[in-house]
């Protein structure tokens, strides 16, 4: 059969025979549909595998309550800080300092076995705070707040970061900028105090405190900004939301109470700076690490006062004439909703929203304690994740040990002796709890299934 000359002419005009061209177009459409479906399909895989994963035989070294188990999903990432989980299961981890190509590590489990096997790094800055809201990744560098738009089909963001807030205070002490989003277009940023107790001569025995403390003008509090406006500055667009907070690395919005919460690092060195007023034991245990309900306009008294969890009251700091018992005007400042032993270093806070854990965990708070450095000559403590049950806006019962075993078996005399130090927390779309360590950069995924044990499958029982 002879071919139609006109048809051949049309074929040559395109440079391809029409049947081949049709096949190519169909192939491209199929590939495009796969690419755009990937986040949805990955999310389905991640949710399915939460019911069929096998935990590590030793839970990755963790000690957990009955019914819980853990697997290590990533390791050796470096000095990890906070982390965030996307709905499709992708993990993003902030590094304290940029390393191997970026200050943020992105991880993906491409085959659904629970282990992260794809890695990408991006960003020129290191930092601490990290949260995902919709298609955006928010990052707290030491002097700025950045926002990345996440791509639909790949780990790295689709463009360079927007600078939402620039020129935040640069400081040697407590430079970490943690952050929280309220889901209403506002972002809350911790700006820590650049000192221990606002002394005239920093960390010098007997040096009095500055009164008023000038650091309160730009630091030692929480500032609120818009979450969608680039180019903001603290002095012009920033609102000082709360003050008198020494350093709240652990900061979170509680969607159940619709309120902001923080766990702050208390001051150090009571005995070293004021040896006639405090014993070594007192200095090791005091002051409390405070769990705070942070309302607009709140003032929690730093540096003039600290909370003594043993006396259950706020007392005057020695730099301002206190002797460990005198209250003075410290009764005028806000109180914590709960208190923990001194120097445990709360470094992240998460209110559990999921349904995988037993119902009593829903709405409660997990706190990651990084561990102490300044209890010497006594043993260092902390290095654990604690759960605080909640009812409404307040705790409903005593804090509970949830995850332990991070530090190892030997007594810890210095933080470098600890094998792991829990640093960041995040919740997956399936209700798993992720914990990241800052010593080696290990990430655990904690799962729950009634009756499941270490090394057992979490497959549903019929």
Residue pairs with C-beta under 8 A, 6 or more apart in sequence:
7 18
10 18
11 17
11 18
14 21
16 24
35 152
35 153
36 152
36 153
38 88
38 152
38 153
39 87
39 88
39 152
39 153
40 88
42 88
42 89
42 90
42 108
43 87
43 88
43 89
43 429
45 89
45 112
46 88
46 89
46 109
46 112
46 428
46 429
46 430
47 429
47 430
48 112
49 112
49 113
49 114
50 356
50 428
50 430
50 431
50 432
50 447
50 458
51 458
51 459
51 460
52 457
52 458
52 459
53 71
53 113
53 114
53 445
53 447
53 457
53 458
54 71
54 114
54 455
54 456
54 457
54 458
55 69
55 70
55 71
55 447
55 452
55 454
55 455
55 456
55 458
56 69
56 70
56 71
56 72
56 454
56 455
57 454
57 455
58 454
59 69
59 70
59 71
59 405
59 444
59 454
60 70
60 71
60 72
60 442
60 444
61 405
61 406
61 419
61 420
62 70
62 403
62 404
62 405
62 406
62 444
62 446
63 403
63 404
63 405
64 70
64 402
64 403
64 446
65 402
67 358
67 448
67 449
67 450
67 451
67 452
68 446
68 447
68 448
69 446
69 447
69 448
69 449
69 452
69 453
69 454
69 455
69 456
69 458
70 403
70 444
70 445
70 446
70 447
71 114
71 115
71 444
71 445
71 447
72 115
72 442
72 443
72 444
73 91
73 107
73 109
73 114
73 115
73 116
73 434
73 443
73 444
73 445
74 91
74 93
74 107
74 115
74 116
74 441
74 442
74 443
75 440
75 441
75 442
75 443
76 440
76 441
76 442
77 93
77 95
77 105
77 436
77 440
77 441
77 442
77 443
78 95
78 96
78 97
78 99
78 100
78 105
78 441
79 95
79 96
79 97
79 99
79 438
79 441
80 93
80 94
80 95
80 96
80 105
80 423
80 424
80 436
80 437
80 438
80 441
80 443
81 93
81 94
81 95
81 96
81 127
81 128
81 129
81 130
81 176
81 423
81 424
81 436
81 438
82 93
82 94
82 128
82 129
82 130
82 131
82 140
82 178
82 348
82 423
82 424
82 426
82 436
83 91
83 92
83 93
83 94
83 130
83 424
83 425
83 426
83 434
83 436
83 443
84 91
84 92
84 130
84 131
84 132
84 137
84 426
85 91
85 92
85 132
85 426
85 427
85 428
85 429
85 434
86 92
86 132
86 150
87 429
88 429
89 108
89 109
89 428
89 429
90 106
90 107
90 108
90 155
91 106
91 107
91 108
91 116
91 426
91 434
91 443
92 104
92 105
92 106
92 107
92 130
92 132
92 137
93 104
93 105
93 106
93 107
93 130
93 424
93 436
93 441
93 443
94 103
94 104
94 126
94 127
94 128
94 129
94 130
94 139
94 140
94 424
95 102
95 103
95 104
95 105
95 126
95 127
95 441
96 126
96 127
96 128
96 438
97 103
97 126
98 123
98 124
98 125
98 126
99 121
100 121
101 121
101 122
102 120
102 121
102 122
102 123
102 124
103 121
103 122
103 123
103 124
103 125
103 126
103 127
103 141
104 121
104 122
104 123
104 130
104 137
104 139
105 119
105 120
105 121
106 119
106 120
106 121
106 122
106 155
106 156
107 116
107 118
107 119
107 155
107 443
108 116
108 117
108 118
108 119
108 155
109 115
109 116
109 117
109 118
110 117
110 118
111 117
114 445
116 443
118 155
119 155
120 154
120 155
120 156
122 148
122 156
122 157
123 139
123 146
123 148
123 161
125 139
125 141
125 142
125 144
125 146
126 141
126 142
127 139
127 140
127 141
127 142
127 176
127 177
128 140
128 176
128 177
128 178
128 249
129 138
129 139
129 140
129 145
129 176
129 177
129 178
129 179
129 189
129 190
129 251
130 137
130 138
130 139
130 140
130 424
131 137
131 138
131 179
131 180
131 181
132 138
132 150
133 181
133 183
133 227
135 149
135 150
136 147
136 148
136 149
136 150
137 147
137 148
137 149
137 150
137 157
138 145
138 146
138 147
138 164
138 179
138 181
138 187
138 227
139 145
139 146
139 147
139 148
139 161
140 176
140 177
140 178
140 179
140 189
141 177
142 168
142 170
142 175
142 176
142 177
143 166
143 167
143 168
143 169
143 170
143 175
143 177
144 163
144 164
144 165
144 166
144 167
144 168
144 177
145 163
145 164
145 165
145 168
145 177
145 179
145 187
145 189
145 225
146 161
146 162
146 163
146 164
147 161
147 162
147 164
147 227
147 230
148 157
148 159
148 161
148 162
149 157
149 158
149 159
150 157
150 158
151 157
151 158
162 230
163 230
163 231
164 187
164 225
164 226
164 227
164 229
164 230
164 231
164 232
165 189
165 225
165 232
165 233
165 234
165 237
165 238
166 231
166 232
166 233
167 233
167 234
168 177
168 189
168 191
168 234
169 191
169 194
169 218
169 219
169 234
171 192
171 194
171 219
172 194
173 192
173 193
173 194
173 195
173 196
174 192
174 193
174 194
174 246
174 247
174 265
175 192
176 190
176 192
176 247
176 249
177 189
177 190
177 191
178 189
178 190
178 248
178 249
178 250
178 251
178 348
179 187
179 188
179 189
179 190
179 251
180 187
180 188
180 251
180 252
180 253
180 260
181 187
181 188
181 227
181 253
182 188
182 253
182 258
182 260
183 253
183 255
185 226
185 227
185 228
186 224
186 225
186 226
186 227
187 224
187 225
187 226
187 227
188 222
188 223
188 224
188 241
188 251
188 253
188 260
189 222
189 223
189 224
189 225
190 222
190 245
190 247
190 248
190 249
190 251
190 262
191 218
191 219
191 220
191 221
191 222
191 223
191 234
192 219
192 220
192 246
192 247
192 248
192 249
192 265
193 215
193 219
193 220
193 246
193 247
193 302
193 303
194 215
194 219
195 202
195 203
195 215
195 303
196 202
196 203
196 267
196 268
196 269
197 209
197 267
197 273
197 303
197 317
197 319
198 209
198 210
198 213
198 214
198 215
198 303
198 319
199 207
199 208
199 209
199 210
199 273
199 319
200 207
200 208
200 209
200 210
201 207
203 269
203 273
204 273
205 272
205 273
205 274
205 275
206 273
206 274
207 273
207 319
208 319
208 320
209 303
209 304
209 317
209 319
209 320
211 304
211 320
213 220
213 303
213 304
215 303
216 243
216 244
218 234
220 243
220 244
220 245
220 246
220 247
220 302
220 303
221 240
221 241
221 242
221 243
221 244
221 245
222 240
222 241
222 242
222 243
222 245
222 248
222 251
222 260
222 262
222 294
223 234
223 238
223 239
223 240
223 241
224 238
224 239
224 241
225 232
225 237
225 238
225 239
226 232
226 237
229 237
232 238
241 260
241 294
241 296
241 297
242 260
242 294
242 295
242 296
242 297
242 298
242 299
242 300
243 298
243 299
243 300
244 298
244 299
244 300
244 301
244 302
244 304
244 333
244 334
245 262
245 264
245 292
245 294
245 300
245 302
246 264
246 265
246 266
246 267
246 302
246 303
247 264
247 265
248 262
248 263
248 264
248 265
248 292
248 294
249 265
249 345
249 346
249 347
249 348
250 262
250 263
250 264
250 346
250 347
250 348
250 349
250 367
250 368
251 260
251 261
251 262
251 349
252 260
252 261
252 262
252 349
252 350
252 351
252 365
253 259
253 260
253 261
253 351
254 260
254 261
254 351
254 365
254 390
254 393
255 351
255 353
256 351
256 363
256 390
257 293
257 390
257 392
257 393
259 293
259 294
259 295
259 393
260 293
260 294
260 295
261 291
261 292
261 293
261 294
261 349
261 351
261 365
262 291
262 292
262 294
262 349
263 289
263 290
263 291
263 292
263 340
263 346
263 349
263 367
264 289
264 290
264 292
264 300
264 346
265 289
265 345
265 346
266 286
266 287
266 288
266 289
266 290
266 306
266 307
266 342
266 343
267 287
267 302
267 303
267 306
267 317
268 343
268 374
269 283
269 374
270 277
270 278
270 282
270 283
270 286
270 287
270 318
270 324
271 278
271 279
271 280
271 282
271 283
272 283
273 318
274 318
277 318
277 323
277 324
278 286
278 318
278 324
280 377
280 378
281 378
282 324
284 342
284 343
284 375
284 378
285 310
285 341
285 342
286 306
286 308
286 309
286 310
286 342
287 306
287 307
287 308
287 309
287 342
288 306
288 307
288 308
288 309
288 336
288 339
288 340
288 341
288 342
289 339
289 340
289 341
289 342
289 343
289 344
289 345
289 346
289 369
290 300
290 307
290 336
290 339
290 340
291 336
291 337
291 338
291 339
291 340
291 346
291 365
291 367
291 388
291 395
292 298
292 300
292 334
292 336
292 337
293 337
293 393
293 394
298 334
299 333
299 334
300 333
300 334
300 336
301 314
301 330
301 333
301 334
303 317
303 319
303 320
304 316
304 317
304 320
304 329
304 330
304 333
305 314
305 315
305 316
305 317
305 320
305 322
305 328
305 330
305 333
306 314
306 315
306 317
307 313
307 314
307 315
307 335
307 336
307 339
308 314
308 315
308 324
309 339
309 340
309 341
309 342
311 325
312 339
313 327
313 330
313 331
314 327
314 330
314 331
314 333
314 335
315 322
315 324
315 325
315 326
315 327
315 330
316 322
316 323
316 326
316 327
316 328
316 330
318 324
320 328
321 328
322 328
337 394
337 395
338 388
338 395
338 399
340 346
340 367
340 369
340 386
340 399
341 381
341 382
342 372
342 375
343 372
343 373
343 374
343 375
343 381
343 382
344 369
344 370
344 371
344 372
344 381
344 382
345 369
345 370
345 371
345 372
345 373
345 382
346 367
346 368
346 369
346 370
347 368
347 369
347 370
347 422
347 423
347 424
348 367
348 368
348 422
348 423
348 424
348 425
349 365
349 366
349 367
349 368
349 425
350 365
350 366
350 425
350 426
350 427
350 433
351 363
351 364
351 365
351 366
351 390
352 361
352 362
352 363
352 364
352 365
352 366
352 427
352 431
352 433
353 362
353 363
353 427
354 362
354 427
354 428
354 430
354 431
354 432
355 362
355 431
356 430
356 431
356 432
356 447
356 448
357 431
357 433
357 448
358 448
360 389
361 387
361 389
363 390
363 391
364 387
364 388
364 389
364 390
365 387
365 388
365 390
365 395
366 385
366 386
366 387
366 388
366 402
366 425
366 433
367 385
367 386
367 387
367 388
367 399
368 385
368 422
368 423
368 424
368 425
368 435
369 382
369 383
369 384
369 385
369 386
369 422
370 382
370 383
370 421
370 422
370 423
370 438
371 380
371 381
371 382
371 383
371 406
371 407
371 412
371 415
371 418
371 421
372 380
372 381
372 382
372 415
373 380
373 414
373 415
375 381
376 413
376 414
379 411
379 412
379 413
380 412
380 413
380 414
380 415
380 417
380 418
381 412
383 404
383 406
383 407
383 412
383 418
383 420
383 421
383 422
384 401
384 402
384 403
384 404
384 406
384 422
385 402
385 403
385 404
385 422
385 425
385 435
386 399
386 400
386 401
386 402
387 399
387 400
387 401
387 402
388 395
388 397
388 399
388 400
389 395
389 396
389 397
389 400
390 396
403 422
403 435
403 446
406 418
406 419
406 420
406 421
406 422
406 437
407 417
407 418
407 419
407 420
407 421
408 417
408 418
408 419
408 420
410 417
411 417
412 418
415 421
418 439
419 439
419 440
420 437
420 439
420 440
420 442
421 437
421 438
421 439
422 435
422 436
422 437
423 436
423 437
423 438
424 435
424 436
425 433
425 434
425 435
425 436
426 433
426 434
426 436
427 433
427 434
428 434
428 445
431 448
432 445
432 446
432 447
433 445
433 446
434 443
434 444
434 445
434 446
435 443
435 444
435 446
436 442
436 443
436 444
437 443
447 458
449 458
451 461
452 458
